[in-house]
Amino acid sequence: MGAHPGGRSRGGAVLVAALTVDSIGNGLFLPLSLVYFLRLTDVPLALLGVLLSAATVLTLPVPLWAGSLADRVGALPVVVASQLLQAAGYLAYAWVRGPVGVFVAAALVAVGVRFFWSTVFTAVADHADGSPGGWTRDTWYAISNGARTAGLAVGGLTTGVVVADGRAATYRAVAYAAAACFALAAVLIAACVRIPPPAGGPAGSGRGGYATLVRERPFLALIGLNTVFALSSMMLGLALPTVMLTDLRGPAWLTSAVLAGNAFLVALLSAPVGTRLPRHRRTRAVALAAALWTVWGVAMATLGPGRLGVVAALLVAATLLFTVAEVVHAPASAALAAAAAPVAARGRYLAAFQYSFALASMVAPAFFGTLYEVGTAAPWLALALLNALGVVGVLLLERRLPPAALRDPPRAAGGRPRAGANATTE
């Protein structure tokens, strides 16, 4: 996976296709989670929860290692290794019987997942920098986000259909299919995708390690603000089933329809939105997403039981706000973090940026559950307030970030940024 002789990236279409296949593998297993082990092992539910949580906790130091590896050997080989690790984990899923096997298999998958998310954004940014076309990082991130969302939806819907019979053999077939998806994605990337060395110097050279990162308050503030936005992006899928059952008292199919519609729109809108995002400052795009999440939180707080048609219409309208926020935030925030990082330490900076999502995933269940006990509107109003503060925070942070991080300079005919181009104009 060395640099292309011409000094340019190649295999962009294959990279996007591989990320889609990777997400199909994730989507295949996502609906099963605990159910898989409950069906195929004799391990009690309480112990399963502990084992799977322990496997996840084990991955907390992984981004630190992954970022350093990405800067030393390149992000692409780490992405490939992470996919092979997940393939091995899902193969093990088909054979586990007891607690030790469950923990080992779950740990293989969890470590692979954490390595993947800690390096894939660096790989996409590196590819975008060497891309011969006119796409910016924002567009590449948007296209990748849409492809991954489509893959998750396809995988999830497939599993929902094939496991309806409940047979153990069918469950194992899903594990084998997920392993095959990750292995195929790894082969596609290793064989077809090439990324040149970064323009800022050899990987791992120069300033910008973790010691420098912890002194860069603007980047740390960006991580902190993105934790709020990551929490917001997770809340629809996490909370809606409970809200539908206990507060709105609507049918379960409405939850599925809303979540499926959200995934479909993200996949559909990512490309057209991604081509327009580079016209605007990334901080303004992130602030817009936070403002939309603010309104969404207020809208969710006002929902209550009523006629199905009215409840469905209001819920769909609110979810559209969430969807647009998600489509705008995902590429803009990732591109902002990538552009704010020193090129020689991009792997470490973007790996550290992923801690915003890790922290949000740990906080989200307790955040929703605790506040929901206080009142059904409480988590949504709290989320709206956090996002409103996030809008202010992002606009204040804009003044502290490097001007070139706010927007990529215009690209010359060959796809490279024009020398001396100013990225700060509005």
Backbone torsions as a table, in degrees:
resi	resn	phi	psi	omega
1	MET	NA	43.5	178.4
2	GLY	-80.6	-176.2	-177.4
3	ALA	-72.1	149.4	174.6
4	HIS	-68.1	140.1	-177.2
5	PRO	-54.3	-31.1	-179.2
6	GLY	-80.8	-1.9	179.2
7	GLY	79.0	14.5	179.8
8	ARG	-122.9	155.0	174.9
9	SER	-69.9	151.8	170.7
10	ARG	-146.7	161.4	-179.8
11	GLY	87.1	24.9	-178.1
12	GLY	-61.1	-42.6	179.0
13	ALA	-63.6	-37.6	178.4
14	VAL	-67.8	-38.9	178.4
15	LEU	-60.2	-46.6	179.0
16	VAL	-64.1	-41.2	178.7
17	ALA	-63.5	-40.3	179.8
18	ALA	-65.7	-39.0	177.1
19	LEU	-65.4	-33.1	176.3
20	THR	-67.0	-45.2	178.7
21	VAL	-62.3	-42.2	177.0
22	ASP	-56.6	-44.2	-178.4
23	SER	-71.0	-30.9	173.8
24	ILE	-60.1	-42.4	176.9
25	GLY	-59.8	-43.8	176.2
26	ASN	-63.1	-44.0	-178.2
27	GLY	-64.9	-33.9	178.8
28	LEU	-58.4	-39.1	-174.1
29	PHE	-96.8	-16.8	-175.4
30	LEU	-55.9	-43.2	-178.6
31	PRO	-70.6	-15.7	-175.5
32	LEU	-86.1	-57.4	176.4
33	SER	46.7	-119.2	-179.5
34	LEU	-63.8	-33.0	-175.5
35	VAL	-58.2	-36.6	-178.6
36	TYR	-57.7	-50.1	-177.1
37	PHE	-73.4	-31.5	175.4
38	LEU	-63.8	-34.9	-178.1
39	ARG	-78.2	-35.9	-169.8
40	LEU	-107.8	-6.5	178.6
41	THR	-129.4	170.1	176.8
42	ASP	-100.9	12.7	-178.6
43	VAL	-72.5	128.8	-179.2
44	PRO	-62.4	153.8	-177.4
45	LEU	-58.3	-43.5	-178.5
46	ALA	-61.2	-43.0	179.4
47	LEU	-68.0	-37.7	177.1
48	LEU	-58.7	-44.4	178.7
49	GLY	-59.3	-42.5	179.1
50	VAL	-64.6	-44.4	-178.5
51	LEU	-62.8	-44.8	-178.6
52	LEU	-69.6	-36.2	176.3
53	SER	-66.4	-41.3	179.1
54	ALA	-63.1	-39.0	178.2
55	ALA	-63.3	-36.0	178.5
56	THR	-71.5	-43.2	178.9
57	VAL	-59.5	-34.8	179.6
58	LEU	-57.6	-24.7	-174.2
59	THR	-88.2	-3.9	-174.3
60	LEU	-57.9	-38.0	177.9
61	PRO	-77.4	-9.3	-171.6
62	VAL	-57.4	-44.5	-179.2
63	PRO	-55.6	-33.7	178.8
64	LEU	-63.4	-43.9	177.7
65	TRP	-69.6	-42.6	-177.3
66	ALA	-61.9	-42.7	179.7
67	GLY	-62.6	-42.6	177.8
68	SER	-64.0	-42.7	177.8
69	LEU	-62.0	-41.8	-179.3
70	ALA	-61.8	-37.2	179.1
71	ASP	-74.7	-26.7	-177.7
72	ARG	-86.7	-45.7	-173.5
73	VAL	-114.3	-4.0	-176.5
74	GLY	100.6	149.2	-176.8
75	ALA	-73.9	-32.7	-173.4
76	LEU	-61.8	-45.9	177.6
77	PRO	-61.3	-33.0	179.1
78	VAL	-69.9	-38.4	176.3
79	VAL	-60.6	-45.6	179.2
80	VAL	-61.5	-45.5	179.1
81	ALA	-61.5	-38.3	-179.7
82	SER	-65.2	-36.6	179.1
83	GLN	-70.1	-38.3	176.3
84	LEU	-65.8	-36.5	177.7
85	LEU	-64.1	-42.5	177.5
86	GLN	-66.1	-37.8	176.7
87	ALA	-60.2	-43.7	178.5
88	ALA	-63.5	-39.2	179.3
89	GLY	-63.5	-42.9	-179.3
90	TYR	-72.1	-30.8	171.7
91	LEU	-62.1	-41.6	178.1
92	ALA	-64.8	-32.6	178.5
93	TYR	-54.4	-35.1	-175.9
94	ALA	-71.7	-12.3	-173.6
95	TRP	-119.1	-8.8	-174.8
96	VAL	-69.4	147.4	178.7
97	ARG	-130.5	-34.7	-174.4
98	GLY	-120.2	-177.8	-176.1
99	PRO	-59.6	-41.8	-178.2
100	VAL	-63.3	-45.3	179.1
101	GLY	-62.4	-40.8	178.1
102	VAL	-60.3	-45.9	-178.2
103	PHE	-64.5	-45.3	-178.4
104	VAL	-62.7	-47.2	-179.5
105	ALA	-63.3	-45.1	179.9
106	ALA	-64.3	-36.9	179.2
107	ALA	-66.9	-40.0	177.3
108	LEU	-59.4	-46.9	179.9
109	VAL	-65.7	-45.3	-176.7
110	ALA	-63.9	-42.2	178.1
111	VAL	-65.1	-42.7	177.9
112	GLY	-61.0	-42.5	178.8
113	VAL	-61.9	-43.5	-177.9
114	ARG	-67.8	-39.7	175.7
115	PHE	-62.6	-40.6	-178.8
116	PHE	-61.4	-53.7	-176.0
117	TRP	-69.4	-21.2	179.2
118	SER	-80.4	-12.9	-175.4
119	THR	-128.3	-18.6	-174.0
120	VAL	-65.8	-33.0	179.6
121	PHE	-70.2	-33.1	173.9
122	THR	-66.7	-42.1	179.3
123	ALA	-61.6	-43.0	179.5
124	VAL	-65.8	-41.5	178.5
125	ALA	-64.0	-43.0	178.1
126	ASP	-61.9	-41.4	179.1
127	HIS	-65.7	-41.8	180.0
128	ALA	-61.9	-39.1	-178.6
129	ASP	-62.9	-32.7	-179.1
130	GLY	-101.4	7.9	-176.5
131	SER	-71.4	134.1	-179.9
132	PRO	-75.7	-12.1	-179.4
133	GLY	-84.5	-171.0	-177.3
134	GLY	-97.5	6.5	-178.1
135	TRP	-73.5	137.7	173.9
136	THR	-87.9	177.1	175.7
137	ARG	-59.7	-39.0	-179.9
138	ASP	-55.7	-45.5	-178.4
139	THR	-67.8	-42.7	178.4
140	TRP	-61.5	-42.5	178.6
141	TYR	-65.1	-39.0	180.0
142	ALA	-64.9	-46.1	179.7
143	ILE	-62.1	-43.1	179.7
144	SER	-64.0	-40.1	179.2
145	ASN	-64.3	-42.5	177.6
146	GLY	-63.5	-42.0	179.7
147	ALA	-64.7	-42.0	179.7
148	ARG	-65.8	-40.6	179.5
149	THR	-64.0	-41.7	177.8
150	ALA	-62.1	-41.5	179.2
151	GLY	-63.1	-43.3	177.7
152	LEU	-60.2	-42.8	-179.0
153	ALA	-65.0	-44.5	179.6
154	VAL	-62.1	-45.9	179.8
155	GLY	-63.0	-44.6	-178.8
156	GLY	-64.3	-43.2	179.5
157	LEU	-66.1	-38.3	178.7
158	THR	-61.5	-47.3	179.9
159	THR	-63.4	-40.1	179.2
160	GLY	-58.4	-31.6	179.7
161	VAL	-81.8	-47.3	-169.4
162	VAL	-75.4	-25.0	-178.0
163	VAL	-93.8	9.6	-179.3
164	ALA	-62.3	-27.2	-179.6
165	ASP	-76.7	-17.6	174.4
166	GLY	75.5	7.9	-178.1
167	ARG	-75.5	144.9	179.7
168	ALA	-60.4	-38.7	-179.3
169	ALA	-62.6	-34.6	178.9
170	THR	-68.6	-41.0	176.9
171	TYR	-60.3	-44.7	179.2
172	ARG	-64.8	-35.9	177.8
173	ALA	-61.7	-36.6	176.8
174	VAL	-63.8	-42.2	177.8
175	ALA	-61.5	-43.4	178.1
176	TYR	-63.3	-40.8	-179.9
177	ALA	-65.1	-40.5	177.2
178	ALA	-62.7	-43.5	178.3
179	ALA	-60.3	-41.4	179.7
180	ALA	-64.2	-38.2	178.7
181	CYS	-61.6	-46.6	-178.9
182	PHE	-67.0	-39.3	178.5
183	ALA	-64.9	-42.1	178.8
184	LEU	-64.1	-42.7	178.4
185	ALA	-60.2	-42.7	179.6
186	ALA	-63.2	-42.5	-179.8
187	VAL	-65.3	-42.8	179.8
188	LEU	-59.8	-46.4	-178.7
189	ILE	-67.3	-46.0	-177.8
190	ALA	-62.8	-36.7	-174.4
191	ALA	-85.6	-30.1	-166.8
192	CYS	-120.1	-15.8	-174.1
193	VAL	-103.2	131.3	178.5
194	ARG	-129.4	138.2	-180.0
195	ILE	-131.0	128.9	178.9
196	PRO	-72.4	163.2	175.1
197	PRO	-60.7	147.4	-179.6
198	PRO	-62.0	146.8	-177.6
199	ALA	-66.5	-21.1	-176.1
200	GLY	-80.1	1.0	179.4
201	GLY	125.5	175.0	-179.0
202	PRO	-60.0	147.6	-179.8
203	ALA	-59.5	136.3	177.0
204	GLY	83.5	-0.6	-178.6
205	SER	-93.7	168.1	173.0
206	GLY	75.4	-170.6	-177.2
207	ARG	-77.7	171.8	167.1
208	GLY	108.7	26.1	175.2
209	GLY	-77.0	-168.8	-178.2
210	TYR	-64.4	-32.1	178.6
211	ALA	-62.9	-38.6	177.0
212	THR	-71.4	-38.6	-177.5
213	LEU	-59.5	-44.1	-176.6
214	VAL	-68.5	-13.2	176.3
215	ARG	-95.3	-6.6	-178.9
216	GLU	-92.8	90.0	-174.9
217	ARG	-61.9	-37.2	178.1
218	PRO	-59.9	-40.9	-179.7
219	PHE	-70.2	-38.7	175.9
220	LEU	-62.8	-37.9	176.7
221	ALA	-64.7	-37.2	177.1
222	LEU	-62.1	-42.2	176.9
223	ILE	-61.6	-44.9	-179.6
224	GLY	-62.3	-45.8	178.4
225	LEU	-63.5	-39.6	-178.3
226	ASN	-68.9	-21.1	174.8
227	THR	-62.2	-40.1	176.4
228	VAL	-63.4	-44.0	-177.6
229	PHE	-70.5	-36.6	176.0
230	ALA	-63.7	-41.0	176.6
231	LEU	-59.4	-42.6	179.1
232	SER	-63.1	-42.1	-177.1
233	SER	-66.5	-23.7	-179.4
234	MET	-88.4	-16.2	-165.3
235	MET	-73.3	-30.1	-178.7
236	LEU	-62.8	-54.1	-179.0
237	GLY	-65.3	-34.6	-178.5
238	LEU	-72.7	-44.7	-168.2
239	ALA	-95.5	-28.9	-170.8
240	LEU	-59.2	-42.9	178.7
241	PRO	-56.9	-42.4	179.5
242	THR	-68.0	-43.9	179.9
243	VAL	-61.4	-42.2	-179.6
244	MET	-63.0	-39.8	-176.0
245	LEU	-74.9	-44.1	-169.1
246	THR	-101.5	-24.3	-176.1
247	ASP	-111.5	-57.6	-177.9
248	LEU	-75.5	-25.7	178.8
249	ARG	54.7	43.0	177.3
250	GLY	-100.7	176.2	-179.3
251	PRO	-72.8	152.2	-179.3
252	ALA	-63.5	-31.5	-177.9
253	TRP	-64.7	-25.0	178.8
254	LEU	-67.7	-38.9	175.2
255	THR	-59.7	-48.1	-179.7
256	SER	-61.5	-41.1	-178.9
257	ALA	-65.1	-41.9	-179.9
258	VAL	-65.5	-45.3	-179.2
259	LEU	-67.0	-39.5	177.5
260	ALA	-66.2	-40.4	177.6
261	GLY	-63.4	-39.9	176.1
262	ASN	-59.5	-47.5	-179.7
263	ALA	-63.0	-41.8	-179.7
264	PHE	-62.5	-44.5	-178.3
265	LEU	-68.3	-37.7	176.7
266	VAL	-60.9	-45.8	178.9
267	ALA	-63.8	-37.6	-176.8
268	LEU	-75.5	-38.9	-171.8
269	LEU	-90.5	-16.3	-173.3
270	SER	-58.4	-44.6	-178.1
271	ALA	-65.8	-52.9	-179.9
272	PRO	-63.0	-37.9	177.3
273	VAL	-67.1	-41.0	-178.4
274	GLY	-62.1	-31.2	178.7
275	THR	-75.9	-17.9	-179.1
276	ARG	-99.1	-22.1	-178.3
277	LEU	-58.0	-40.1	-177.2
278	PRO	-59.4	-14.3	179.0
279	ARG	-73.4	-14.9	-173.4
280	HIS	-122.0	157.9	175.3
281	ARG	-63.8	138.9	-178.3
282	ARG	-62.8	-36.2	179.1
283	THR	-63.2	-36.8	179.1
284	ARG	-68.5	-36.6	177.7
285	ALA	-65.3	-43.3	178.6
286	VAL	-64.4	-41.0	177.9
287	ALA	-62.6	-38.9	177.2
288	LEU	-62.1	-43.7	178.4
289	ALA	-60.5	-42.9	179.2
290	ALA	-64.3	-37.8	178.0
291	ALA	-64.9	-40.2	177.8
292	LEU	-65.6	-39.8	176.9
293	TRP	-65.8	-31.7	176.1
294	THR	-62.1	-49.8	179.2
295	VAL	-64.0	-39.9	178.1
296	TRP	-59.5	-44.0	179.2
297	GLY	-61.0	-42.6	178.1
298	VAL	-64.4	-41.4	180.0
299	ALA	-63.1	-42.4	179.5
300	MET	-65.5	-34.5	179.8
301	ALA	-66.0	-26.3	-177.6
302	THR	-88.1	-11.3	-178.8
303	LEU	-71.0	148.8	176.9
304	GLY	-159.4	176.7	-179.0
305	PRO	-63.9	150.3	-179.7
306	GLY	177.1	-162.3	178.0
307	ARG	-63.1	138.1	-173.6
308	LEU	-56.8	-42.8	-178.5
309	GLY	-62.3	-40.8	-179.6
310	VAL	-69.1	-46.5	179.5
311	VAL	-59.6	-45.4	-179.2
312	ALA	-62.3	-43.6	-179.0
313	ALA	-63.5	-45.0	179.7
314	LEU	-66.0	-40.2	-179.9
315	LEU	-66.0	-41.1	177.8
316	VAL	-63.9	-42.6	179.1
317	ALA	-61.9	-43.4	178.5
318	ALA	-64.4	-40.7	-178.5
319	THR	-66.8	-30.0	175.6
320	LEU	-62.2	-38.7	175.3
321	LEU	-60.8	-46.4	178.6
322	PHE	-59.0	-44.3	-176.1
323	THR	-63.8	-45.5	178.9
324	VAL	-62.8	-41.4	177.4
325	ALA	-59.8	-43.1	-179.8
326	GLU	-64.5	-43.7	-178.4
327	VAL	-64.1	-36.3	-179.6
328	VAL	-79.0	-43.2	-173.2
329	HIS	-67.8	-44.9	-171.3
330	ALA	-55.6	-55.5	-179.8
331	PRO	-72.5	-37.1	-176.3
332	ALA	-66.4	-43.2	-178.7
333	SER	-68.5	-41.6	179.5
334	ALA	-65.3	-42.9	178.9
335	ALA	-66.1	-36.8	178.5
336	LEU	-63.5	-45.9	179.1
337	ALA	-64.0	-41.8	180.0
338	ALA	-64.7	-40.4	-178.4
339	ALA	-74.3	-27.4	179.6
340	ALA	-80.0	-13.5	-177.5
341	ALA	-88.1	143.4	171.8
342	PRO	-61.4	137.8	-175.2
343	VAL	-57.5	-42.0	-177.2
344	ALA	-68.6	-16.6	-179.9
345	ALA	-124.1	22.5	-176.8
346	ARG	-58.8	-39.5	-179.9
347	GLY	-58.7	-44.7	-179.2
348	ARG	-69.6	-40.5	-179.3
349	TYR	-66.0	-44.5	-179.0
350	LEU	-72.3	-29.9	173.5
351	ALA	-64.9	-42.6	176.8
352	ALA	-64.0	-36.0	178.3
353	PHE	-60.8	-30.8	180.0
354	GLN	-68.5	-16.2	175.9
355	TYR	-64.5	-22.3	176.1
356	SER	-62.9	-38.6	178.6
357	PHE	-75.2	-38.0	178.3
358	ALA	-63.4	-44.0	179.2
359	LEU	-65.1	-42.0	179.6
360	ALA	-62.0	-40.1	-179.1
361	SER	-67.0	-29.3	177.7
362	MET	-78.6	-34.7	-176.1
363	VAL	-81.3	-32.8	-169.1
364	ALA	-53.4	-50.1	-178.1
365	PRO	-60.9	-43.5	179.9
366	ALA	-68.4	-39.1	178.6
367	PHE	-57.7	-51.0	-177.7
368	PHE	-69.9	-49.1	-174.6
369	GLY	-61.4	-44.1	-178.0
370	THR	-66.4	-46.5	-178.1
371	LEU	-72.0	-32.0	179.4
372	TYR	-65.9	-30.0	175.1
373	GLU	-67.6	-31.5	178.0
374	VAL	-69.3	-43.7	180.0
375	GLY	-175.8	146.8	-175.0
376	THR	-64.2	-23.8	179.4
377	ALA	-89.7	-15.1	-171.1
378	ALA	-59.5	-48.0	-178.6
379	PRO	-64.0	-34.2	-178.8
380	TRP	-71.9	-39.6	177.6
381	LEU	-68.2	-38.1	177.2
382	ALA	-64.1	-41.4	179.3
383	LEU	-66.1	-39.6	177.4
384	ALA	-62.1	-42.6	179.0
385	LEU	-64.0	-43.9	179.0
386	LEU	-60.8	-41.0	179.8
387	ASN	-70.8	-35.7	176.1
388	ALA	-61.9	-42.5	175.0
389	LEU	-65.8	-33.2	177.7
390	GLY	-63.7	-37.3	176.4
391	VAL	-58.1	-48.5	179.6
392	VAL	-63.0	-43.4	-178.6
393	GLY	-61.3	-43.6	-179.5
394	VAL	-65.2	-42.1	-179.7
395	LEU	-67.1	-34.2	174.6
396	LEU	-70.6	-39.2	-179.7
397	LEU	-65.8	-28.6	-179.0
398	GLU	-52.0	-36.2	-177.8
399	ARG	-72.2	-19.6	-174.7
400	ARG	-98.8	-14.0	-178.3
401	LEU	-84.4	154.5	176.8
402	PRO	-59.1	136.4	-178.3
403	PRO	-53.8	-38.0	-178.8
404	ALA	-68.3	-16.3	179.0
405	ALA	-77.8	-20.8	-175.0
406	LEU	-73.4	-31.9	178.9
407	ARG	-162.5	140.2	178.0
408	ASP	-67.1	145.7	174.4
409	PRO	-67.3	158.2	177.8
410	PRO	-57.4	149.0	-178.4
411	ARG	-96.8	143.1	175.6
412	ALA	-77.3	179.7	-175.6
413	ALA	-58.7	-34.6	-177.9
414	GLY	-80.2	-1.1	178.5
415	GLY	98.6	-11.1	179.2
416	ARG	-85.3	150.4	175.6
417	PRO	-60.3	140.3	177.4
418	ARG	-70.3	134.5	-179.0
419	ALA	-61.8	135.2	176.2
420	GLY	78.6	1.7	180.0
421	ALA	-67.0	140.4	-178.5
422	ASN	-98.6	123.2	-176.1
423	ALA	-96.5	7.4	-170.9
424	THR	-97.4	-9.4	-177.7
425	THR	-70.9	147.7	-179.2
426	GLU	-92.4	NA	NA
